[in-house]
Amino acid sequence: MKMNSFFNYLETLHRDYADVADGAVASYIPELLKADPAWLGIAVVTVDGHVYQVGDSQQEFTIQSISKIITYGMALEDNGTEDVLKKVDVEPSGEAFNSISLEPGTGRPRNPMINAGAIATVSLLAEATPAARLKRMLDVYKRYLGHEVAIDDSVYQSEKETGHRNRAIGYMLRNYEIIEKETDEVLDLYFKQCSILVNCRDLALIGATLANNGVNPITGVRALKGQFVPHVLGVMGSCGMYDYSGAWIYNVGMPAKSGVGGGVVAVLPGQLGIAVFSPRLDDRGNSFRGVEICKRISKDFGLHLFYSSQTTISTVLHSRYDTSTVRSKRNRNQEQTRLLSELGKQVKVFKLAGDLMFTGFRKTVWNF
Ligand code: DON
């Protein structure tokens, strides 16, 4: 690959996929059909705050199912993992996003990325009133994105008018007491969260914030407590691309989430967020070009999480000694010198440069 800049690379990528016309714009929510099928935006944001964007990266669209990762993080912050797990499991369902995948007997949804789990997750937000829950949600988006967000009212109305299946799921959850709040209020907030407007850059920034342990790398504002980031990324990794999740992690190797608005966001922890916006969807409801472009970027830069190109042990440890053998030039009296010879072996000095991973730590500190 001969490119003189990453921006250049993205422009070439955009050109390569501009004419790919597979898939179809979502039609089950009539308002979504208004999207231009040709739109294609790509954005990458790094954890040191660099933004690269090409094509229709400023075009607004509704976040749809990608909202599920934000709300899941909020529910974890409000309740802790244990209580959230009592209501929503974290097993891939291997089924479509709108499947009614509930655990036999308990009614617990399989995971928070399918609609059933996402609706249950909305019900776990701690605020006492629907208005307060919405306000907090919009504030959390502001933390992730660094700007206010709006709800697309016509998409919201369209979601609500056509959302009979989601209502059926909501009432099933209420029946099993998975949802303990007013079901219609929970569903209303779910329809609203799906209708939040974002652009491709925003999505990449959400990815970069998760990659950066929950802190927006441009504003420095924390959007999600660091302790919950691995759990959000965990469900994205196992369930984020619905019934394509297994093949996705196999091929692309990054936690990700898609939405029927055409957005896909992928996260490389500690490094970057990638987003693609292209409204034509494949049969599973994932953006067709979104999937293909993420596959390409992952392959071109070796971003698969389970691909390890480096061993850190030898590079991290520069030298290791104790103070019985190496002395400073300081003058010490007889007693101090004697003590140093006697006890100096207990003072270990490690000269390190770079990241000390588990293996490096084992080698340097535990010395086996
Ligand atoms: O039908 C719904 O529940 C949507 N508004 C959200 C679904 C979605 O984005 C599924 N994603 N691929």
Residues whose N, C-alpha, C, O or C-beta is under 5 A from the ligand:
A	BS01	DON	Q64 S65 F97 N115 C194 S258 G259 V260 G285
